[in-house]
Amino acid sequence: MVNLTLAVPKEMKSEMDEFPEINWSEVARQAIAQKLRDLQLLKKMSSKSKLTEAEAIELGRKVNKALVKRYLGTG
């Protein structure tokens, strides 16, 4: 295993210190692993897509507007 140095704001470190029983290295490993899984899935999905980048952006905007309208009743 290799080491990775991570910088966090002082305020965050102070909050982390309130929970000394937590293995923060493991929390970071799990978060990184999840992000990598998400990115691999997106990469796989996009490799099969026939949408152009502009079409994908437009579709994303439409989805966002629909979600705002559905969950917040606005939009």
Secondary structure, DSSP 4 states (H G I P E B T S, - for coil): ---------HHHHHHHHT-TTS-HHHHHHHHHHHHHHHHHHHHHHHHH----HHHHHHHHHHHHHHHHHHHHS--
